[in-house]
């Protein structure tokens, strides 16, 4: 498995993510890691701008839903229904957000609901680690509201 489908989606539809140079660093079916270099998102404190951090963190989970749907054979229409973020430490280097693996039974329930109703929701989380410590924690509720 690889993240080419998500990289292609970003290149086609997401100009902000393009500007930030977000790309898939790793995808293994249970977790997704996105990478964005610091330079396009640097602030006056020489750390990553909070809005850019948010974009990469939310995209790590959104991208996880997207990739799981692609693996399932769907071209999904995904929205973020709820989101929260904790900024715990400055991000002093490249922004690397990793979705936290969720139990496979949650994915099974998600796809069962979609198959039954044509829509479904799932809670996901991502983190950004700097120097071995959690710098950012993100939580979001993602909904697939249909297919294209």
QUITA-V47122 format. One record per pair of residues at least 24 apart in sequence whose C-alpha atoms are under 10 Angstrom apart, sorted by the first residue. I is the first residue (numbers start at 1). GAP is how many residues later the second one is. If there is no record, write none. Layout:
I&GAP, I&GAP
This chain:
1&25, 1&26, 1&27, 1&28, 1&66, 1&70, 2&24, 2&25, 2&26, 2&27, 2&30, 2&65, 3&24, 3&25, 3&26, 3&29, 3&30, 3&31, 3&60, 3&61, 3&64, 4&63, 5&58, 5&61, 5&62, 5&65, 5&66, 6&56, 6&57, 6&58, 6&60, 6&61, 6&64, 7&27, 7&56, 9&54, 9&57, 10&49, 10&53, 16&36, 16&39, 17&35, 17&38, 17&39, 17&42, 20&32, 20&35, 20&36, 20&75, 22&33, 22&34, 22&37, 22&73, 22&74, 23&33, 23&73, 24&36, 24&39, 24&72, 24&73, 25&71, 25&72, 25&73, 26&72, 27&36, 27&37, 27&40, 27&71, 27&72, 28&36, 28&39, 29&35, 29&38, 29&39, 29&42, 29&72, 30&34, 30&37, 30&38, 30&69, 30&70, 30&71, 30&72, 30&73, 30&74, 30&77, 31&29, 31&30, 31&32, 31&33, 31&36, 31&37, 31&67, 31&68, 31&69, 31&70, 31&71, 31&95, 32&27, 32&28, 32&29, 32&30, 32&31, 32&32, 32&33, 32&35, 32&65, 32&66, 32&67, 32&68, 32&69, 32&94, 33&24, 33&26, 33&27, 33&28, 33&30, 33&31, 33&63, 33&64, 33&65, 33&66, 33&67, 33&93, 33&94, 33&95, 34&25, 34&26, 34&27, 34&29, 34&61, 34&62, 34&63, 34&64, 34&65, 34&94, 35&25, 35&59, 35&60, 35&61, 35&62, 35&63, 36&57, 36&58, 36&59, 36&60, 36&61, 37&56, 37&57, 37&58, 37&59, 38&53, 38&54, 38&55, 38&56, 38&57, 38&58, 39&54, 39&55, 39&56, 40&54, 41&53, 41&54, 42&49, 42&50, 42&51, 42&52, 45&45, 45&47, 46&44, 46&45, 46&46, 46&47, 47&43, 47&44, 47&45, 47&46, 47&47, 47&48, 48&42, 48&43, 48&44, 48&45, 48&46, 48&47, 49&41, 49&42, 49&43, 49&46, 50&37, 50&40, 50&41, 50&86, 52&43, 53&32, 53&34, 53&38, 53&41, 53&42, 53&43, 53&44, 53&75, 53&83, 53&85, 54&29, 54&30, 54&31, 54&32, 54&33, 54&41, 54&43, 54&82, 54&83, 54&84, 55&42, 56&39, 56&40, 56&41, 56&42, 56&70, 56&71, 56&72, 56&82, 57&28, 57&38, 57&39, 57&40, 57&41, 57&42, 57&68, 57&69, 57&70, 57&71, 57&79, 57&80, 57&81, 57&82, 57&83, 58&25, 58&26, 58&27, 58&39, 58&41, 58&66, 58&67, 58&68, 58&69, 58&80, 58&81, 58&82, 58&84, 59&38, 59&39, 59&40, 59&67, 60&36, 60&37, 60&38, 60&39, 60&40, 60&64, 60&65, 60&66, 60&67, 60&78, 61&36, 61&37, 61&38, 61&39, 61&40, 61&62, 61&63, 61&64, 61&65, 61&66, 61&77, 61&78, 61&79, 61&80, 61&81, 62&37, 62&62, 62&63, 62&78, 62&79, 62&80, 62&81, 63&36, 64&34, 64&35, 64&36, 64&37, 64&60, 65&42, 65&45, 65&56, 65&57, 65&59, 65&77, 65&78, 65&79, 66&78, 68&39, 68&43, 69&38, 69&42, 69&75, 69&78, 72&39, 74&72, 74&73, 74&74, 75&71, 75&72, 75&73, 76&43, 76&67, 76&68, 76&69, 76&70, 76&71, 76&72, 77&42, 77&66, 77&67, 77&68, 77&69, 77&70, 77&71, 78&41, 78&42, 78&43, 78&64, 78&65, 78&66, 78&67, 78&68, 78&69, 79&42, 79&62, 79&63, 79&64, 79&65, 79&66, 80&41, 80&42, 80&43, 80&60, 80&61, 80&62, 80&63, 80&64, 81&40, 81&41, 81&42, 81&59, 81&60, 81&61, 81&62, 81&63, 82&41, 82&57, 82&58, 82&59, 82&60, 82&61, 83&40, 83&41, 83&42, 83&55, 83&56, 83&57, 83&58, 83&59, 84&41, 84&53, 84&54, 84&55, 84&56, 84&57, 85&40, 85&41, 85&42, 85&51, 85&52, 85&53, 85&54, 85&55, 86&41, 86&49, 86&50, 86&51, 86&52, 86&53, 87&41, 87&47, 87&48, 87&49, 87&50, 87&51, 88&40, 88&45, 88&46, 88&47, 88&48, 88&49, 89&39, 89&40, 89&41, 89&44, 89&45, 89&46, 89&47, 90&40, 90&45, 90&46, 91&37, 91&38, 91&39, 91&40, 91&43, 91&44, 91&45, 92&38, 92&39, 92&43, 93&37, 93&38, 94&34, 94&36, 95&33, 95&34, 95&35, 96&31, 96&32, 96&33, 96&34, 97&29, 97&30, 97&31, 97&32, 97&39, 97&40, 97&41, 98&27, 98&28, 98&29, 98&30, 98&31, 98&39, 98&40, 99&25, 99&26, 99&27, 99&28, 99&29, 99&39, 99&40, 100&24, 100&25, 100&26, 100&27, 100&38, 100&39, 101&24, 101&25, 110&33, 110&34, 111&33, 114&29, 114&30, 114&31, 114&32, 117&28, 117&29, 118&26, 118&27, 118&28, 118&29, 119&24, 119&25, 119&26, 119&27, 119&28, 120&24, 120&25, 120&26, 121&24
